[in-house]
């Protein structure tokens, strides 16, 4: 048997479990399975690997995309660029398993926005500063799109939500939500930005995919903005992760 899994805390729902289970069924991969591993602390990872000797790969979600890095033997260039890991390939054979970290979020985000980006979307606000936000920033940097981090607790070079005004959403028309705001089961929440100043020139992208239409996206659409949720990104990054897990990449 070959086993894949997802680590994070908490794990209230999982796109990955459904996605990979369906993939195994469609492709007749009876020797593959997928499991959720809710780890209250990242220090529990070594014991998980010890007790599940069939594990060949892990997806990583909140809050461990950055915290998992010290446990890894190798970082792919994508993970180095992002400073965050969402995919781990596990190689066994010696006393200790070898863990290689990758960031397929970058691929998923890049490929999902390519068909929609317009000429005026060359400056972006990144809402949040976690692992997903770092992957988004790495992609925008590659694409030579200027970006600014927005945080509840801004550090040097970042701004707070209270500083956002009409000029901010006008001069930075591409706005990417990398926070859990609006995600199930907190659908009634949304990032605190000045929605009243949005126009058809804005592009609102939400990494949240459940629900499909967050309040963030609803408010953007009501102002005529281009909007997109994170489902395409999720599917694309999962396919890239499968290539890594299955050894075809």
Backbone as CSV, one residue per row, in Angstrom:
resi,resn,N_x,N_y,N_z,CA_x,CA_y,CA_z,C_x,C_y,C_z
1,UNK,0.826,-1.212,0.000,0.000,0.000,0.000,0.858,1.260,0.000
2,UNK,0.349,2.285,-0.679,0.978,3.602,-0.646,-0.032,4.587,-0.065
3,UNK,0.419,5.332,0.909,-0.486,6.197,1.653,-0.069,7.656,1.499
4,UNK,-1.060,8.510,1.250,-0.873,9.960,1.247,-1.708,10.544,2.374
5,UNK,-1.417,11.784,2.742,-2.196,12.393,3.802,-2.071,13.897,3.834
6,UNK,-2.853,14.496,4.708,-2.854,15.942,4.917,-2.576,16.216,6.379
7,UNK,-1.622,17.118,6.659,-1.388,17.544,8.036,-1.777,19.004,8.193
8,UNK,-2.357,19.317,9.336,-2.772,20.669,9.658,-3.538,20.633,10.966
9,UNK,-3.997,21.816,11.407,-4.806,21.852,12.631,-5.533,23.189,12.709
10,UNK,-6.864,23.157,12.807,-7.712,21.951,12.719,-7.985,21.595,11.263
11,UNK,-8.528,20.417,11.051,-8.905,19.957,9.705,-10.416,19.757,9.674
12,UNK,-11.139,20.854,9.504,-12.599,20.775,9.502,-13.138,20.236,8.194
13,UNK,-12.375,20.403,7.125,-12.794,19.890,5.824,-11.536,19.703,4.985
14,UNK,-11.645,18.937,3.923,-10.447,18.707,3.118,-10.783,18.488,1.652
15,UNK,-10.381,19.415,0.815,-10.471,19.233,-0.622,-9.568,18.081,-1.043
16,UNK,-8.371,18.015,-0.462,-7.371,17.031,-0.878,-7.862,15.596,-0.702
17,UNK,-8.507,15.311,0.420,-8.980,13.947,0.666,-9.959,13.511,-0.420
18,UNK,-10.922,14.356,-0.731,-11.920,14.038,-1.752,-11.263,13.938,-3.131
19,UNK,-10.386,14.872,-3.428,-9.740,14.936,-4.731,-8.922,13.684,-5.010
20,UNK,-8.058,13.323,-4.078,-7.177,12.183,-4.310,-7.914,10.844,-4.213
21,UNK,-8.899,10.748,-3.341,-9.679,9.515,-3.255,-10.398,9.249,-4.568
22,UNK,-10.974,10.313,-5.160,-11.644,10.171,-6.454,-10.648,9.822,-7.553
23,UNK,-9.465,10.399,-7.490,-8.424,10.108,-8.480,-8.029,8.632,-8.424
24,UNK,-7.853,8.110,-7.230,-7.478,6.706,-7.075,-8.552,5.782,-7.659
25,UNK,-9.822,6.129,-7.412,-10.927,5.313,-7.927,-10.979,5.358,-9.451
26,UNK,-10.868,6.557,-10.016,-10.945,6.721,-11.470,-9.801,6.015,-12.191
27,UNK,-8.627,6.024,-11.586,-7.455,5.444,-12.239,-7.190,4.003,-11.811
28,UNK,-8.079,3.461,-10.986,-7.936,2.072,-10.558,-6.711,1.815,-9.704
29,UNK,-6.349,2.808,-8.907,-5.162,2.693,-8.054,-5.571,2.156,-6.681
30,UNK,-5.851,0.873,-6.633,-6.364,0.253,-5.412,-5.343,0.224,-4.288
31,UNK,-4.068,0.380,-4.625,-3.034,0.309,-3.591,-2.672,1.677,-3.015
32,UNK,-3.419,2.718,-3.415,-3.207,4.057,-2.871,-4.379,4.441,-1.972
33,UNK,-4.088,5.194,-0.904,-5.148,5.700,-0.019,-4.752,7.072,0.500
34,UNK,-5.742,7.811,0.995,-5.511,9.167,1.491,-6.163,9.335,2.857
35,UNK,-5.447,9.979,3.787,-5.944,10.114,5.160,-5.677,11.517,5.697
36,UNK,-6.507,11.944,6.626,-6.324,13.228,7.304,-5.603,12.996,8.628
37,UNK,-4.571,13.794,8.861,-3.807,13.679,10.105,-3.827,15.044,10.800
38,UNK,-4.728,15.189,11.733,-4.867,16.446,12.470,-3.824,16.464,13.586
39,UNK,-2.830,17.310,13.438,-1.732,17.378,14.407,-1.862,18.653,15.239
40,UNK,-2.157,18.527,16.535,-2.234,19.714,17.391,-0.916,20.472,17.470
41,UNK,0.206,19.758,17.215,1.517,20.412,17.226,2.402,19.779,16.165
42,UNK,3.182,20.599,15.479,4.023,20.091,14.396,5.084,19.119,14.912
43,UNK,5.419,19.196,16.191,6.410,18.265,16.758,5.924,16.819,16.752
44,UNK,4.655,16.611,16.450,4.107,15.259,16.378,4.382,14.601,15.023
45,UNK,4.970,15.356,14.083,5.233,14.817,12.753,6.159,13.590,12.762
46,UNK,7.291,13.607,13.481,8.150,12.417,13.478,7.447,11.144,13.945
47,UNK,6.585,11.250,14.950,5.856,10.083,15.424,4.859,9.598,14.381
48,UNK,4.250,10.535,13.660,3.326,10.172,12.584,4.055,9.363,11.520
49,UNK,5.223,9.809,11.127,6.004,9.094,10.114,6.432,7.720,10.598
50,UNK,6.723,7.615,11.887,7.144,6.341,12.466,5.992,5.344,12.512
51,UNK,4.809,5.827,12.848,3.655,4.944,13.016,2.926,4.632,11.715
52,UNK,3.249,5.355,10.642,2.621,5.113,9.338,3.727,4.897,8.302
53,UNK,4.245,3.701,8.273,5.395,3.394,7.420,5.054,3.369,5.928
54,UNK,3.767,3.380,5.587,3.365,3.376,4.180,3.235,4.790,3.600
55,UNK,3.414,5.816,4.423,3.277,7.190,3.950,4.376,7.533,2.953
56,UNK,3.966,7.964,1.765,4.937,8.369,0.746,4.818,9.853,0.414
57,UNK,3.798,10.520,0.962,3.639,11.940,0.683,2.628,12.600,1.587
58,UNK,2.819,13.896,1.812,1.904,14.668,2.645,1.598,16.010,1.999
59,UNK,0.348,16.404,2.075,-0.022,17.786,1.810,0.040,18.515,3.147
60,UNK,0.341,19.800,3.102,0.485,20.597,4.327,-0.422,21.811,4.241
61,UNK,-1.219,22.029,5.287,-2.086,23.196,5.318,-1.872,23.953,6.626
62,UNK,-2.717,24.961,6.853,-2.595,25.793,8.057,-2.561,24.949,9.328
63,UNK,-1.707,25.290,10.290,-0.788,26.442,10.302,0.672,26.031,10.098
64,UNK,0.927,24.986,9.311,2.250,24.367,9.291,3.074,24.564,8.025
65,UNK,2.628,25.413,7.099,3.357,25.557,5.836,4.771,26.113,6.031
66,UNK,4.955,26.872,7.084,6.283,27.388,7.406,6.937,26.582,8.528
67,UNK,6.129,26.177,9.502,6.664,25.477,10.676,7.222,24.100,10.356
68,UNK,6.820,23.516,9.223,7.279,22.181,8.867,8.699,22.186,8.294
69,UNK,9.175,23.320,7.845,10.454,23.383,7.138,11.632,22.801,7.931
70,UNK,11.769,23.060,9.241,12.908,22.489,9.978,12.935,20.959,10.004
71,UNK,11.842,20.310,9.695,11.771,18.851,9.725,12.187,18.233,8.383
72,UNK,12.446,19.059,7.380,12.692,18.559,6.032,14.181,18.394,5.737
73,UNK,14.476,17.425,4.886,15.859,17.153,4.491,16.263,17.982,3.276
74,UNK,15.287,18.382,2.480,15.573,19.066,1.223,14.417,19.982,0.872
75,UNK,14.748,21.150,0.298,13.730,22.078,-0.180,13.897,22.282,-1.677
76,UNK,12.827,22.090,-2.413,12.808,22.392,-3.836,12.913,23.904,-4.014
77,UNK,13.311,24.341,-5.201,13.460,25.766,-5.461,12.162,26.529,-5.227
78,UNK,11.030,25.908,-5.553,9.733,26.567,-5.339,9.513,26.860,-3.860
79,UNK,9.868,25.919,-2.992,9.698,26.095,-1.556,10.663,27.147,-1.016
80,UNK,11.877,27.165,-1.575,12.848,28.181,-1.157,12.354,29.582,-1.520
81,UNK,11.813,29.710,-2.713,11.326,31.013,-3.168,10.163,31.500,-2.310
82,UNK,9.253,30.587,-1.995,8.055,30.946,-1.248,8.314,31.059,0.247
83,UNK,9.331,30.335,0.735,9.549,30.289,2.176,8.451,29.520,2.876
84,UNK,7.798,28.627,2.120,6.682,27.846,2.659,6.547,26.551,1.865
85,UNK,6.018,25.524,2.522,5.884,24.194,1.924,4.443,23.713,2.051
86,UNK,3.882,23.198,0.949,2.541,22.610,1.032,2.515,21.161,0.543
87,UNK,3.674,20.652,0.095,3.762,19.286,-0.414,5.075,18.659,0.047
88,UNK,4.996,17.447,0.581,6.193,16.740,1.054,6.245,15.360,0.416
89,UNK,7.364,15.049,-0.239,7.591,13.703,-0.746,8.457,12.954,0.264
90,UNK,8.032,11.738,0.599,8.713,10.945,1.624,9.408,9.763,0.972
91,UNK,10.721,9.674,1.157,11.505,8.561,0.629,12.048,7.758,1.800
92,UNK,11.812,6.472,1.763,12.270,5.598,2.856,13.341,4.649,2.337
93,UNK,14.070,4.043,3.256,15.126,3.123,2.873,16.197,3.031,3.935
94,UNK,16.440,4.146,4.624,17.412,4.160,5.699,16.738,4.132,7.048
95,UNK,17.470,4.560,8.068,16.914,4.592,9.426,15.820,5.641,9.528
96,UNK,16.069,6.785,8.905,15.098,7.883,8.959,14.589,8.202,7.556
97,UNK,13.301,8.506,7.434,12.770,8.876,6.115,13.344,10.211,5.657
98,UNK,13.498,10.360,4.355,13.981,11.619,3.775,12.774,12.415,3.305
99,UNK,12.641,13.641,3.799,11.495,14.480,3.482,11.923,15.636,2.586
100,UNK,11.340,15.703,1.407,11.626,16.783,0.458,10.404,17.689,0.360
101,UNK,10.620,18.991,0.528,9.516,19.944,0.529,9.383,20.708,-0.774
102,UNK,8.154,20.904,-1.203,7.838,21.616,-2.442,6.728,22.632,-2.170
103,UNK,6.582,23.580,-3.065,5.453,24.500,-2.985,4.689,24.475,-4.298
104,UNK,3.603,23.732,-4.340,2.788,23.672,-5.558,1.720,24.765,-5.579
105,UNK,1.570,25.489,-4.445,0.668,26.645,-4.428,1.103,27.674,-5.463
106,UNK,2.408,27.835,-5.595,2.917,28.811,-6.560,2.445,28.471,-7.974
107,UNK,2.590,27.223,-8.352,2.155,26.782,-9.679,0.652,26.998,-9.845
108,UNK,-0.118,26.582,-8.856,-1.568,26.707,-8.939,-2.027,28.145,-9.070
109,UNK,-1.439,29.027,-8.271,-1.819,30.439,-8.325,-1.422,31.056,-9.667
110,UNK,-0.186,30.811,-10.093,0.318,31.391,-11.344,-0.547,31.001,-12.539
111,UNK,-0.830,29.698,-12.659,-1.568,29.233,-13.822,-3.029,29.658,-13.786
112,UNK,-3.586,29.827,-12.590,-5.003,30.202,-12.495,-5.243,31.672,-12.832
113,UNK,-4.257,32.537,-12.565,-4.478,33.962,-12.839,-4.082,34.371,-14.257
114,UNK,-3.254,33.579,-14.916,-2.764,33.960,-16.245,-3.863,34.347,-17.228
115,UNK,-4.964,33.580,-17.320,-5.980,33.933,-18.321,-6.770,35.194,-17.986
116,UNK,-6.691,35.651,-16.727,-7.551,36.748,-16.287,-6.837,38.078,-16.095
117,UNK,-5.528,38.044,-15.915,-4.793,39.280,-15.652,-4.917,40.270,-16.807
118,UNK,-5.173,41.514,-16.451,-5.248,42.580,-17.446,-4.062,43.532,-17.280
119,UNK,-3.900,44.390,-18.245,-2.743,45.278,-18.262,-2.668,46.154,-17.020
120,UNK,-3.828,46.513,-16.454,-3.815,47.418,-15.309,-3.633,46.693,-13.968
121,UNK,-3.488,45.358,-14.010,-3.350,44.596,-12.766,-1.878,44.375,-12.399
122,UNK,-1.077,45.410,-12.488,0.363,45.281,-12.260,0.805,45.697,-10.862
123,UNK,-0.163,45.979,-10.001,0.136,46.283,-8.598,-0.904,45.569,-7.751
124,UNK,-0.452,44.936,-6.657,-1.352,44.078,-5.889,-1.239,44.300,-4.384
125,UNK,-2.363,44.126,-3.720,-2.402,44.048,-2.265,-2.538,42.580,-1.890
126,UNK,-1.670,42.090,-1.014,-1.759,40.722,-0.516,-2.282,40.786,0.907
127,UNK,-3.483,40.280,1.114,-4.094,40.309,2.437,-3.647,39.083,3.214
128,UNK,-2.829,39.298,4.254,-2.277,38.199,5.034,-0.785,38.080,4.807
129,UNK,-0.111,37.392,5.726,1.350,37.267,5.640,1.825,35.848,5.937
130,UNK,0.930,34.867,5.903,1.291,33.479,6.201,1.920,32.774,5.019
131,UNK,1.957,31.431,5.104,2.593,30.623,4.078,1.988,30.795,2.703
132,UNK,0.656,30.839,2.621,-0.007,31.014,1.328,0.304,32.389,0.743
133,UNK,0.332,33.401,1.603,0.638,34.760,1.146,2.055,34.835,0.592
134,UNK,2.973,34.094,1.199,4.361,34.098,0.719,4.460,33.455,-0.663
135,UNK,3.685,32.401,-0.898,3.674,31.767,-2.214,3.126,32.736,-3.258
136,UNK,2.057,33.441,-2.916,1.472,34.431,-3.822,2.495,35.527,-4.133
137,UNK,3.184,35.991,-3.107,4.183,37.044,-3.294,5.309,36.578,-4.212
138,UNK,5.729,35.334,-4.059,6.802,34.801,-4.904,6.383,34.784,-6.372
139,UNK,5.132,34.414,-6.624,4.626,34.394,-8.004,4.534,35.812,-8.561
140,UNK,3.992,36.734,-7.779,3.869,38.110,-8.256,5.245,38.703,-8.537
141,UNK,6.219,38.363,-7.694,7.574,38.832,-7.937,8.125,38.297,-9.245
142,UNK,7.876,37.012,-9.522,8.300,36.411,-10.789,7.673,37.125,-11.984
143,UNK,6.406,37.512,-11.808,5.663,38.129,-12.899,5.861,39.643,-12.959
144,UNK,6.747,40.136,-12.112,7.076,41.560,-12.046,5.849,42.417,-11.733
145,UNK,5.012,41.881,-10.865,3.852,42.617,-10.365,4.207,43.148,-8.982
146,UNK,4.183,44.445,-8.813,4.502,45.055,-7.529,3.423,44.672,-6.511
147,UNK,3.840,44.369,-5.281,2.859,43.972,-4.273,3.168,44.600,-2.925
148,UNK,2.126,44.645,-2.087,2.232,45.185,-0.740,1.465,44.282,0.206
149,UNK,2.122,43.834,1.272,1.455,42.996,2.263,0.583,43.854,3.174
150,UNK,-0.623,43.323,3.467,-1.525,43.967,4.415,-1.710,43.002,5.583
151,UNK,-1.496,43.497,6.809,-1.514,42.623,7.978,-2.255,43.263,9.148
152,UNK,-2.805,42.425,10.001,-3.412,42.931,11.243,-2.333,43.468,12.175
153,UNK,-1.124,42.934,12.043,0.005,43.371,12.865,1.179,43.683,11.934
154,UNK,1.106,44.790,11.212,2.103,45.073,10.178,3.524,45.225,10.717
155,UNK,4.453,44.614,9.970,5.869,44.762,10.253,6.443,45.785,9.262
156,UNK,7.738,45.980,9.319,8.388,46.929,8.421,8.107,46.552,6.960
157,UNK,7.677,47.507,6.175,7.387,47.269,4.769,5.981,46.767,4.501
158,UNK,5.177,46.628,5.550,3.788,46.196,5.418,2.869,47.318,5.875
159,UNK,1.573,47.188,5.558,0.591,48.163,6.024,-0.525,47.454,6.771
160,UNK,-1.213,48.191,7.611,-2.346,47.652,8.345,-3.639,47.875,7.587
161,UNK,-4.658,47.096,7.932,-5.954,47.238,7.261,-6.529,48.636,7.461
162,UNK,-6.241,49.233,8.610,-6.783,50.562,8.903,-6.196,51.640,7.993
163,UNK,-5.089,51.309,7.323,-4.452,52.276,6.430,-5.013,52.236,5.008
164,UNK,-5.809,51.219,4.704,-6.355,51.102,3.351,-7.425,52.163,3.117
165,UNK,-7.352,52.803,1.956,-8.307,53.844,1.598,-8.587,53.778,0.096
166,UNK,-9.247,54.780,-0.430,-9.590,54.790,-1.856,-8.335,54.729,-2.722
167,UNK,-7.299,55.461,-2.331,-6.068,55.473,-3.112,-5.420,54.091,-3.145
168,UNK,-5.504,53.359,-2.026,-4.880,52.039,-1.953,-5.520,51.058,-2.924
169,UNK,-6.846,50.981,-2.944,-7.506,50.005,-3.820,-7.561,50.482,-5.270
170,UNK,-7.282,51.756,-5.480,-7.195,52.282,-6.847,-5.803,52.039,-7.417
171,UNK,-4.800,52.332,-6.621,-3.411,52.189,-7.078,-2.916,50.746,-7.046
172,UNK,-3.572,49.908,-6.230,-3.253,48.480,-6.162,-4.532,47.700,-6.491
173,UNK,-4.915,47.667,-7.774,-6.228,47.130,-8.150,-6.378,45.621,-8.016
174,UNK,-5.278,44.886,-7.971,-5.308,43.424,-7.830,-5.227,43.118,-6.332
175,UNK,-6.272,42.534,-5.780,-6.341,42.291,-4.332,-6.524,40.796,-4.079
176,UNK,-5.572,40.202,-3.377,-5.569,38.749,-3.150,-5.773,38.451,-1.669
177,UNK,-6.848,37.763,-1.350,-7.098,37.375,0.037,-6.415,36.056,0.354
178,UNK,-5.424,36.107,1.221,-4.696,34.905,1.640,-4.977,34.581,3.100
179,UNK,-6.047,35.140,3.645,-6.431,34.880,5.038,-7.598,33.899,5.057
180,UNK,-7.903,33.317,6.236,-9.054,32.408,6.342,-10.395,33.131,6.422
181,UNK,-10.388,34.464,6.419,-11.633,35.220,6.533,-12.609,34.819,5.433
182,UNK,-13.810,34.419,5.831,-14.835,34.002,4.877,-14.899,32.518,4.655
183,UNK,-13.905,31.779,5.149,-13.864,30.331,4.956,-14.844,29.625,5.885
184,UNK,-15.449,28.541,5.403,-16.304,27.705,6.232,-15.535,27.292,7.488
185,UNK,-16.101,27.385,8.692,-17.491,27.735,9.009,-17.691,29.211,9.378
186,UNK,-16.819,30.090,8.915,-16.910,31.515,9.246,-17.294,32.324,8.009
187,UNK,-18.326,31.854,7.316,-18.719,32.458,6.043,-19.169,33.912,6.163
188,UNK,-19.567,34.339,7.349,-20.078,35.703,7.502,-18.977,36.723,7.742
189,UNK,-17.725,36.286,7.701,-16.614,37.212,7.897,-15.984,37.558,6.545
190,UNK,-15.233,38.649,6.531,-14.531,39.056,5.308,-13.386,39.991,5.687
191,UNK,-12.359,40.063,4.852,-11.266,41.007,5.126,-11.808,42.428,5.209
192,UNK,-11.237,43.215,6.117,-11.730,44.581,6.321,-10.994,45.529,5.378
193,UNK,-11.562,45.686,4.191,-11.015,46.622,3.209,-12.127,47.586,2.798
194,UNK,-11.784,48.733,2.227,-12.820,49.709,1.835,-13.528,49.310,0.533
195,UNK,-14.464,48.390,0.653,-15.181,47.870,-0.523,-15.912,48.964,-1.300
196,UNK,-16.285,50.042,-0.608,-17.064,51.088,-1.268,-16.285,51.781,-2.394
197,UNK,-14.972,51.637,-2.388,-14.151,52.292,-3.406,-13.756,51.360,-4.558
198,UNK,-14.204,50.122,-4.526,-13.885,49.193,-5.608,-14.622,49.583,-6.881
199,UNK,-14.002,49.249,-8.035,-14.625,49.538,-9.328,-14.388,48.349,-10.266
200,UNK,-14.821,48.506,-11.492,-14.638,47.457,-12.487,-13.169,47.245,-12.847
201,UNK,-12.322,48.150,-12.408,-10.891,48.023,-12.687,-10.175,47.098,-11.697
202,UNK,-10.857,46.732,-10.623,-10.253,45.855,-9.615,-10.402,44.386,-9.986
203,UNK,-9.480,43.585,-9.478,-9.513,42.129,-9.613,-9.355,41.557,-8.212
204,UNK,-10.417,40.915,-7.695,-10.397,40.322,-6.365,-10.254,38.814,-6.492
205,UNK,-9.204,38.303,-5.895,-8.915,36.863,-5.941,-8.919,36.350,-4.507
206,UNK,-9.699,35.328,-4.246,-9.811,34.760,-2.898,-9.269,33.339,-2.906
207,UNK,-8.251,33.067,-2.112,-7.731,31.708,-2.024,-8.741,30.762,-1.393
208,UNK,-9.718,31.307,-0.668,-10.792,30.501,-0.094,-11.649,29.944,-1.229
209,UNK,-12.050,28.683,-1.118,-12.894,28.054,-2.141,-14.190,27.497,-1.553
210,UNK,-14.293,27.471,-0.240,-15.501,26.986,0.421,-15.903,27.995,1.498
211,UNK,-16.951,28.803,1.210,-17.887,28.743,0.092,-17.293,29.282,-1.215
212,UNK,-17.968,28.968,-2.314,-17.482,29.398,-3.629,-17.554,30.914,-3.792
213,UNK,-18.553,31.532,-3.188,-18.710,32.981,-3.282,-18.654,33.581,-1.882
214,UNK,-17.457,33.958,-1.457,-17.288,34.570,-0.146,-17.853,35.984,-0.156
215,UNK,-18.029,36.548,1.013,-18.496,37.931,1.104,-17.509,38.861,0.416
216,UNK,-16.239,38.575,0.546,-15.177,39.339,-0.127,-15.440,39.408,-1.630
217,UNK,-15.743,38.262,-2.237,-16.005,38.220,-3.678,-17.367,38.825,-4.015
218,UNK,-18.360,38.597,-3.180,-19.687,39.152,-3.429,-19.652,40.678,-3.456
219,UNK,-18.925,41.243,-2.504,-18.849,42.706,-2.438,-18.067,43.259,-3.629
220,UNK,-17.049,42.523,-4.058,-16.290,42.951,-5.220,-17.135,42.907,-6.485
221,UNK,-17.870,41.811,-6.663,-18.711,41.662,-7.848,-19.798,42.730,-7.900
222,UNK,-20.330,43.092,-6.725,-21.368,44.123,-6.665,-20.846,45.474,-7.161
223,UNK,-19.560,45.663,-7.100,-18.946,46.904,-7.575,-18.420,46.782,-9.006
224,UNK,-18.685,45.645,-9.633,-18.267,45.449,-11.014,-16.864,44.899,-11.178
225,UNK,-16.225,44.527,-10.075,-14.856,44.020,-10.139,-14.822,42.599,-10.706
226,UNK,-13.700,42.239,-11.284,-13.445,40.861,-11.699,-13.167,40.058,-10.436
227,UNK,-13.795,38.880,-10.296,-13.605,38.091,-9.076,-13.314,36.633,-9.414
228,UNK,-12.560,35.970,-8.535,-12.231,34.557,-8.720,-11.938,33.922,-7.368
229,UNK,-12.449,32.701,-7.153,-12.128,31.993,-5.909,-10.936,31.066,-6.128
230,UNK,-10.563,30.325,-5.081,-9.345,29.537,-5.125,-9.483,28.118,-5.623
231,UNK,-10.634,27.750,-6.197,-10.830,26.362,-6.583,-9.901,25.926,-7.715
232,UNK,-9.750,26.756,-8.739,-8.843,26.398,-9.839,-7.412,26.260,-9.335
233,UNK,-7.009,27.177,-8.478,-5.671,27.100,-7.896,-5.490,25.792,-7.138
234,UNK,-6.507,25.415,-6.389,-6.448,24.192,-5.590,-6.316,22.960,-6.475
235,UNK,-7.104,22.912,-7.548,-7.036,21.774,-8.468,-5.670,21.684,-9.154
236,UNK,-5.160,22.829,-9.581,-3.883,22.856,-10.274,-2.732,22.450,-9.351
237,UNK,-2.750,22.967,-8.113,-1.673,22.608,-7.193,-1.761,21.146,-6.797
238,UNK,-2.983,20.597,-6.729,-3.145,19.179,-6.384,-2.599,18.281,-7.492
239,UNK,-2.816,18.671,-8.746,-2.279,17.896,-9.865,-0.751,17.913,-9.855
240,UNK,-0.181,19.074,-9.549,1.281,19.173,-9.471,1.801,18.343,-8.293
241,UNK,1.078,18.339,-7.188,1.474,17.528,-6.035,1.438,16.043,-6.394
242,UNK,0.420,15.634,-7.168,0.318,14.234,-7.570,1.518,13.829,-8.422
243,UNK,1.965,14.702,-9.295,3.143,14.419,-10.091,4.358,14.161,-9.180
244,UNK,4.432,14.925,-8.108,5.538,14.754,-7.156,5.393,13.453,-6.389
245,UNK,4.183,13.186,-5.890,3.954,11.964,-5.106,4.174,10.702,-5.926
246,UNK,3.705,10.738,-7.170,3.737,9.541,-7.997,5.076,9.345,-8.698
247,UNK,5.967,10.310,-8.551,7.301,10.160,-9.130,7.409,10.521,-10.594
248,UNK,6.363,11.167,-11.152,6.398,11.536,-12.565,6.993,12.931,-12.768
249,UNK,7.351,13.597,-11.650,7.972,14.909,-11.766,9.343,14.855,-11.105
